[in-house]
């Protein structure tokens, strides 16, 4: 049974930091590209950051470049999102995604992040 379980969300003040974690099970984690997405109320879901299978390449939305860092630990089947210098516009439900084209596309249930001004 495939599972992606996010944790680490919560309420933080503007300028603060959070680290999200997503623990995967039920598939070969190290062979999947992992990403974090977010969806704010009334807005479409957007890609925040992605990381390749070996962690060698990362990509970020322009809005989070220089503030957020995605990383992964294949030994722990876990992907992380470190969020620094947070802004109220970062408020959203953050979800992790695992994709391997032709094999699977999996989503977690999401974790709420709220940044107060």
Backbone torsions as a table, in degrees:
resi	resn	phi	psi	omega
1	UNK	NA	123.4	-179.2
2	UNK	-76.9	133.8	176.0
3	UNK	-141.2	139.9	169.1
4	UNK	-127.9	118.7	-175.0
5	UNK	-120.9	112.9	179.7
6	UNK	-89.6	152.7	174.7
7	UNK	-154.3	167.8	175.9
8	UNK	103.6	-5.3	178.4
9	UNK	-72.4	172.0	179.1
10	UNK	159.7	-163.0	-179.4
11	UNK	-102.7	130.5	179.8
12	UNK	-140.2	150.1	177.8
13	UNK	-79.7	155.6	176.2
14	UNK	-54.2	133.1	-176.4
15	UNK	92.5	-10.1	-178.1
16	UNK	-83.7	-174.3	-175.5
17	UNK	-133.5	153.0	172.0
18	UNK	-144.5	155.6	170.9
19	UNK	-125.7	120.0	175.9
20	UNK	-92.2	146.9	174.8
21	UNK	-126.2	149.3	175.9
22	UNK	-137.7	113.3	-179.6
23	UNK	-98.7	128.0	-176.6
24	UNK	-106.9	150.2	174.2
25	UNK	-154.0	158.5	176.3
26	UNK	90.1	1.1	176.0
27	UNK	-153.6	169.9	-177.0
28	UNK	-82.4	90.6	-171.7
29	UNK	-52.4	-43.0	-172.3
30	UNK	-67.6	-9.9	-179.5
31	UNK	-102.0	3.7	-177.7
32	UNK	-110.2	139.9	166.7
33	UNK	-71.9	135.3	-179.0
34	UNK	-115.7	143.6	-178.8
35	UNK	-143.2	158.4	169.6
36	UNK	-113.5	133.8	174.3
37	UNK	-121.0	162.6	173.9
38	UNK	-142.6	153.0	176.9
39	UNK	-139.1	118.8	176.8
40	UNK	-92.1	157.5	-179.9
41	UNK	-55.9	129.7	178.0
42	UNK	77.4	4.2	-178.8
43	UNK	-121.1	161.5	177.3
44	UNK	-77.1	156.0	175.6
45	UNK	-67.0	139.2	-179.7
46	UNK	-130.5	148.6	175.7
47	UNK	-73.1	128.5	177.9
48	UNK	-96.7	-49.9	-177.6
49	UNK	-160.0	151.8	177.6
50	UNK	-138.7	158.0	-178.5
51	UNK	-145.4	137.6	-179.1
52	UNK	-74.7	173.5	-171.4
53	UNK	-57.1	-40.0	-178.2
54	UNK	-94.8	3.1	-179.8
55	UNK	78.8	4.8	-173.6
56	UNK	-77.7	-21.0	-179.0
57	UNK	-132.1	133.5	177.8
58	UNK	-127.6	156.8	177.0
59	UNK	-139.3	148.4	-176.8
60	UNK	-137.3	149.4	168.7
61	UNK	-66.4	146.1	-179.5
62	UNK	-56.1	-33.7	-175.2
63	UNK	-68.9	-15.6	-177.6
64	UNK	-119.2	-4.0	-179.6
65	UNK	-56.6	134.3	179.9
66	UNK	85.6	-12.0	-179.6
67	UNK	-115.2	-35.3	-177.1
68	UNK	-108.6	148.4	176.4
69	UNK	-134.9	125.2	175.5
70	UNK	-98.7	141.7	177.1
71	UNK	-150.2	167.3	179.8
72	UNK	-144.8	153.9	174.6
73	UNK	-127.3	100.6	-175.7
74	UNK	-68.0	-24.0	177.3
75	UNK	-71.0	-25.1	-179.5
76	UNK	-107.2	3.9	-179.2
77	UNK	52.7	43.6	-173.3
78	UNK	-134.0	138.7	172.2
79	UNK	-117.8	143.9	-175.8
80	UNK	-122.0	156.9	170.2
81	UNK	-135.6	109.2	176.0
82	UNK	-89.9	125.3	-176.4
83	UNK	-119.5	116.4	178.3
84	UNK	-115.3	165.1	177.3
85	UNK	47.0	49.7	-173.1
86	UNK	-70.4	151.1	-176.8
87	UNK	-124.2	156.9	177.5
88	UNK	-54.7	-32.9	179.6
89	UNK	-71.5	-5.4	172.8
90	UNK	-82.3	-6.6	179.2
91	UNK	-61.6	124.6	-176.9
92	UNK	-178.4	172.0	166.6
93	UNK	-89.9	124.5	-178.2
94	UNK	-103.1	130.0	-178.9
95	UNK	-127.8	145.0	174.3
96	UNK	-98.3	152.5	-177.8
97	UNK	-133.3	141.0	174.9
98	UNK	-122.4	128.1	-178.7
99	UNK	-138.3	138.5	173.0
100	UNK	-141.4	106.7	-170.5
101	UNK	-57.4	127.8	-178.2
102	UNK	88.2	-5.1	-177.0
103	UNK	-121.4	-50.2	-176.6
104	UNK	-171.8	155.2	178.2
105	UNK	-142.3	105.6	-170.1
106	UNK	-119.6	149.1	-178.7
107	UNK	-128.7	146.2	169.8
108	UNK	-85.3	177.2	-176.4
109	UNK	-83.6	-17.0	177.6
110	UNK	97.2	154.7	175.9
111	UNK	-136.1	137.1	-176.0
112	UNK	-81.1	131.8	173.3
113	UNK	-121.4	125.7	179.7
114	UNK	-126.5	125.8	-180.0
115	UNK	-112.5	118.6	-179.8
116	UNK	-91.3	147.4	-178.1
117	UNK	-89.8	NA	NA
